[in-house]
């Protein structure tokens, strides 16, 4: 993936643990729809996972 393209990240609410996937870059991280708290980046999703 080239730099400058949108990169997927998983964000999580620190209060209720609600998660969403957003694409960076964004001007600001979203707020939780349930608690109205600023969400935090939990995981970068730019690479495949192996189990």
Beta strands, then each sheet from edge to edge (+ up, - down):
strand 1: 7-12
strand 2: 19-24
strand 3: 40-44
sheet 1: 2+ 1- 3+
end
